[in-house]
Amino acid sequence: MVVLVMCVFTVHPTYAQAPKGTQGVPTVRELVQKYSLQYGSSPTQLEKVMQCESSGNPNAWNKKDPGDGSKGIMQFQKNTFYDHAQKLGISDPDIWNVDQQIQIAAYMFSLGEQYQWTCSRLTGVIK
């Protein structure tokens, strides 16, 4: 038996409307490809962890996690997100920004910091 699984990624409302005069905004998959290439991380690993953490939902919020919970498509905790945003020089960081979440995750994966996501173990990204 062959089972096909189709992943659909939705995008935060910030990205739902393209500014006038543009071709549109990048899809989640395009962002994963862009930042994986930029930082030398695996797009497949990023997508596996993203799907496991939030099912691709940029509005996901796990309020059971410590502090104010884990937020967004990659399920970042506030301190981790903002500390890495500062290291990358991201101006005006926003934990709900899909582009920034994927960029920071790709950067962290390139540093071998996949272990910070429980789903990296659950999906076999790290053993």
Residue frames relative to the residue before (quaternion, step in Angstrom):
aa qw qx qy qz dx dy dz
M 1.0000 0.0000 0.0000 0.0000 0.00 0.00 0.00
V 0.2192 -0.7626 0.5984 0.1109 3.54 -0.97 0.89
V 0.1054 -0.7825 0.6124 0.0389 3.55 -0.87 1.00
L 0.1772 -0.7718 0.6033 0.0948 3.53 -0.80 1.00
V 0.1382 -0.7734 0.6150 0.0670 3.52 -0.94 0.91
M 0.1266 -0.7938 0.5928 0.0495 3.54 -0.76 1.02
C 0.1957 -0.7791 0.5883 0.0930 3.54 -0.76 1.06
V 0.0752 -0.7734 0.6286 0.0328 3.52 -0.90 0.95
F 0.1458 -0.7845 0.5990 0.0672 3.54 -0.73 1.07
T 0.2266 -0.7494 0.6062 0.1401 3.51 -0.90 0.93
V 0.3396 -0.7538 0.5357 0.1717 3.54 -1.20 0.44
H 0.6063 -0.5702 0.4297 0.3501 3.54 -1.10 0.83
P 0.6293 -0.5745 0.3630 0.3770 3.61 -1.00 0.73
T 0.5498 0.6091 -0.3951 0.4131 3.60 1.13 -0.55
Y 0.7540 0.3769 -0.1888 0.5038 3.55 1.07 -0.80
A 0.4907 0.6913 -0.4211 0.3225 3.58 1.25 -0.12
Q 0.7756 0.2459 -0.1434 0.5633 3.59 1.08 -0.60
A 0.3071 -0.7466 0.5637 0.1747 3.54 -0.75 1.05
P 0.5349 -0.5970 0.4757 0.3622 3.58 -1.08 0.66
K 0.6058 -0.5641 0.4116 0.3814 3.56 -1.12 0.64
G 0.7873 0.3253 -0.2469 0.4619 3.53 -1.08 0.79
T 0.6448 0.4873 -0.3455 0.4768 3.62 1.22 0.04
Q 0.5856 -0.5791 0.4413 0.3563 3.54 -1.28 0.31
G 0.6751 -0.4184 0.3049 0.5256 3.57 1.23 -0.34
V 0.5294 -0.6200 0.4777 0.3274 3.49 -1.31 0.08
P 0.5842 -0.5946 0.4061 0.3745 3.60 -1.11 0.53
T 0.4757 -0.6312 0.5274 0.3117 3.54 -1.20 0.57
V 0.6708 -0.4636 0.3761 0.4400 3.55 -1.29 0.21
R 0.6482 0.5203 -0.3207 0.4542 3.58 0.90 -0.88
E 0.6482 0.5049 -0.3200 0.4717 3.62 0.98 -0.78
L 0.6383 0.5128 -0.3280 0.4712 3.59 1.02 -0.74
V 0.6285 0.5256 -0.3273 0.4707 3.58 0.99 -0.83
Q 0.6634 0.4989 -0.3057 0.4664 3.59 0.90 -0.91
K 0.6561 0.5350 -0.3071 0.4347 3.57 0.89 -0.99
Y 0.7596 0.3933 -0.2247 0.4667 3.58 0.67 -1.06
S 0.5796 0.5548 -0.3824 0.4583 3.61 1.13 -0.50
L 0.6582 0.4962 -0.2966 0.4823 3.54 0.98 -0.87
Q 0.6561 0.5329 -0.3092 0.4358 3.58 0.91 -0.94
Y 0.8043 0.2940 -0.1370 0.4979 3.59 0.87 -0.93
G 0.4707 -0.7023 0.4300 0.3167 3.59 1.24 -0.04
S 0.4722 0.6428 -0.4666 0.3822 3.56 1.03 0.77
S 0.5888 -0.6056 0.4169 0.3359 3.57 -1.26 0.30
P 0.3838 -0.7239 0.5184 0.2448 3.61 -0.67 1.02
T 0.6114 0.5571 -0.3490 0.4405 3.58 1.07 -0.68
Q 0.6596 0.4973 -0.3065 0.4729 3.57 0.95 -0.86
L 0.6401 0.5252 -0.3270 0.4556 3.58 0.93 -0.84
E 0.6808 0.4891 -0.2912 0.4608 3.58 0.88 -0.93
K 0.6248 0.5358 -0.3401 0.4549 3.60 1.00 -0.76
V 0.6883 0.4708 -0.2821 0.4745 3.56 0.86 -0.98
M 0.6336 0.5365 -0.3259 0.4523 3.60 0.96 -0.86
Q 0.6752 0.4928 -0.2948 0.4629 3.57 0.88 -0.95
C 0.6640 0.5008 -0.2953 0.4702 3.58 0.98 -0.84
E 0.7030 0.4938 -0.2710 0.4343 3.59 0.87 -0.95
S 0.8550 0.0846 0.0164 0.5114 3.58 0.75 -1.02
S 0.3820 -0.7068 0.4819 0.3498 3.60 1.28 -0.14
G 0.6524 -0.5370 0.2998 0.4429 3.56 1.16 0.64
N 0.4859 0.6668 -0.4262 0.3710 3.58 1.26 0.31
P 0.3038 -0.7851 0.5102 0.1761 3.61 -0.43 1.16
N 0.6802 0.4658 -0.2874 0.4875 3.59 1.25 -0.27
A 0.3650 0.7445 -0.4872 0.2741 3.60 1.26 0.19
W 0.0235 0.7819 -0.6208 0.0515 3.56 -1.03 0.86
N 0.1365 -0.7829 0.6053 0.0451 3.56 -0.45 1.23
K 0.1898 -0.8321 0.5164 0.0707 3.54 -0.08 1.32
K 0.5707 0.6010 -0.3776 0.4130 3.58 1.28 -0.16
D 0.5663 0.5925 -0.3898 0.4198 3.60 1.21 -0.35
P 0.6796 -0.5158 0.3333 0.4012 3.60 -1.19 0.50
G 0.7752 0.3075 -0.2526 0.4906 3.53 -1.29 0.42
D 0.7778 -0.2750 0.2491 0.5072 3.51 -0.84 -1.01
G 0.6362 -0.5414 0.3199 0.4470 3.58 1.25 0.30
S 0.5099 -0.6072 0.5099 0.3335 3.53 -1.39 -0.01
K 0.1325 -0.8393 0.5273 -0.0039 3.54 -0.85 1.02
G 0.8123 0.3542 -0.2382 0.3975 3.48 -1.33 0.50
I 0.7843 -0.3845 0.2583 0.4127 3.47 -1.44 0.01
M 0.7495 0.3273 -0.1924 0.5424 3.61 1.14 -0.62
Q 0.3922 -0.7589 0.4441 0.2701 3.60 1.33 0.07
F 0.1525 0.8002 -0.5534 0.1734 3.53 0.68 1.16
Q 0.3339 -0.6519 0.6297 0.2588 3.49 -1.27 0.53
K 0.6894 -0.5496 0.2959 0.3676 3.51 -1.10 0.82
N 0.7048 0.4740 -0.2927 0.4393 3.61 0.69 -1.01
T 0.6482 0.5167 -0.3222 0.4572 3.58 0.93 -0.86
F 0.6670 0.5121 -0.3047 0.4473 3.56 0.86 -0.97
Y 0.7490 0.4220 -0.2443 0.4487 3.59 0.65 -1.09
D 0.6005 0.5448 -0.3660 0.4567 3.62 1.08 -0.58
H 0.7075 0.4414 -0.2643 0.4846 3.59 0.89 -0.90
A 0.5837 0.5547 -0.3750 0.4593 3.61 1.09 -0.58
Q 0.6466 0.5084 -0.3153 0.4733 3.57 1.00 -0.82
K 0.6427 0.5268 -0.3254 0.4511 3.62 0.92 -0.87
L 0.7168 0.4320 -0.2450 0.4894 3.58 1.06 -0.76
G 0.4492 -0.7125 0.4368 0.3158 3.57 1.27 -0.11
I 0.2924 0.7568 -0.5282 0.2504 3.58 1.12 0.64
S 0.2670 -0.7603 0.5707 0.1578 3.54 -0.68 1.09
D 0.8420 0.0998 -0.1157 0.5174 3.55 -1.04 0.84
P 0.0565 0.8307 -0.5512 0.0543 3.62 0.70 1.02
D 0.0562 -0.7759 0.6283 -0.0130 3.54 -1.09 0.84
I 0.4245 -0.7464 0.4541 0.2378 3.57 -0.47 1.20
W 0.6755 0.4779 -0.2927 0.4792 3.62 1.18 -0.43
N 0.5230 0.6444 -0.4081 0.3805 3.60 1.26 -0.07
V 0.4236 -0.7398 0.4717 0.2253 3.56 -0.50 1.26
D 0.6407 0.5314 -0.3230 0.4504 3.58 0.88 -0.93
Q 0.6954 0.4696 -0.2764 0.4685 3.58 0.82 -0.97
Q 0.6254 0.5366 -0.3436 0.4505 3.60 0.98 -0.76
I 0.6945 0.4666 -0.2800 0.4707 3.56 0.86 -0.96
Q 0.6234 0.5343 -0.3422 0.4570 3.60 0.99 -0.77
I 0.6908 0.4726 -0.2870 0.4659 3.58 0.80 -0.98
A 0.6413 0.5167 -0.3321 0.4599 3.61 0.96 -0.78
A 0.6484 0.5097 -0.3211 0.4655 3.60 0.91 -0.88
Y 0.6331 0.5217 -0.3193 0.4744 3.58 1.01 -0.82
M 0.6783 0.4897 -0.2934 0.4626 3.58 0.86 -0.95
F 0.6266 0.5231 -0.3371 0.4692 3.60 1.01 -0.77
S 0.6518 0.5243 -0.3212 0.4440 3.59 0.99 -0.79
L 0.6745 0.4655 -0.2747 0.5029 3.57 1.24 -0.48
G 0.5255 -0.6409 0.4038 0.3873 3.58 1.30 -0.06
E 0.4841 0.6916 -0.4111 0.3439 3.57 1.21 0.44
Q 0.2372 0.7904 -0.5259 0.2058 3.59 1.15 0.59
Y 0.5607 0.6455 -0.3699 0.3636 3.56 1.14 -0.67
Q 0.5834 0.6058 -0.3741 0.3907 3.60 1.17 -0.42
W 0.6753 0.4104 -0.2860 0.5420 3.59 1.28 -0.20
T 0.4687 -0.6658 0.5054 0.2858 3.59 -0.77 1.00
C 0.6535 0.5418 -0.3101 0.4280 3.57 0.97 -0.83
S 0.5511 0.5924 -0.4269 0.4039 3.62 1.10 -0.30
R 0.6649 0.4524 -0.3022 0.5118 3.58 1.14 -0.53
L 0.6605 0.5328 -0.3058 0.4315 3.59 0.95 -0.86
T 0.7332 0.4034 -0.2222 0.5003 3.59 1.09 -0.69
G 0.5268 -0.6568 0.3969 0.3654 3.59 1.27 -0.03
V 0.3484 0.7334 -0.5091 0.2856 3.60 1.25 0.28
I 0.7523 0.0432 -0.0587 0.6548 3.55 1.13 -0.70
K 0.3188 -0.7648 0.5317 0.1754 3.53 -1.09 0.61
